[in-house]
Amino acid sequence: MTQNEKVLNYLKSKGRITVAESSKLLNIFHLPRRIKDLEERGIKIKREDKKVLTKDGKWTTITVYSLVKEIEQLTLFN
């Protein structure tokens, strides 16, 4: 199974993925490139930036990727 297939299957089963999840659970270390690959194949992916507190007590922003649902896709093009 390719890395792109792993990411797509994970998104379909879990609904969302972050860089930390992709490296820890899927052994994929450059998630943004895999996301771009999927988008180039016509798969619609939503990005949401979230602020999270790190272990050392500092705030950082992460990106959460999820598949765009069919209903959301319809509203994007109308």
N, C-alpha and C positions, 0 to 999 in steps of 0.2 A: 504494500500500500504506500502511495506517495505521501509526502508531507501535506500537500494540498488536500488529498482525500482524507487524511487524518483530521485536519482542521475542519473540513466541511462536515464530516461525520460527528465530530465533537459539537459543533454548532447545532446540528440537527438534533442531537440527543440531549444536550445540556442547555441550549438556548443562548449561551454567551461564552466568551473566552477573553482572557487577559494575557499579556505577555508572560506574567509569572506562571499562570496555569499552563500555557503552551510549553514553556521550558521545563517545568517540573513534571507535568503529567504526560506530555507527548514527545519530549526531547526535541522540541523545535525551538531554536534560539533566535529566529528572526521572523516573528509573527507578522509584522507589517508587510513584508515581502510576500508571504503566503496569502495574506488578505488581498493584496494587489493582484496576485495571480488569479485568485478566484473571481475578482471583479472583472478582470480582463476576459474571463470565460462567460461573463454575463450574469454572475451571481450578485445580487444586491445585498450589500452589507452596511449596517448602520454603526456609527461610531458615537460613543458617549463618553465624555470626559468626566471623571469623578475624582473628588478630593478624598484622599485616604490618609490616615495617620500611620506613620511608619513605626517600626519597633523602637526606634530611638526618640520617639515623641515629636517628630517633625512632620509637617503636612507636605504631601506631594500629590501630583495629578497623574492618574493612570487612564488609559483608554480601555473601554469595554466594547468589544465587538459583538454584534449579534446579526442574525439574518433579518432582512426586512421582510415582514409578513406580506402576503399577497395583497391584503386590504390596504396596507401602508403604501405599497407600490402603486396601486390604483390612484390614490390621492396625490402621489408625487407627480403623476403625469396628467392630471386633470386640472 
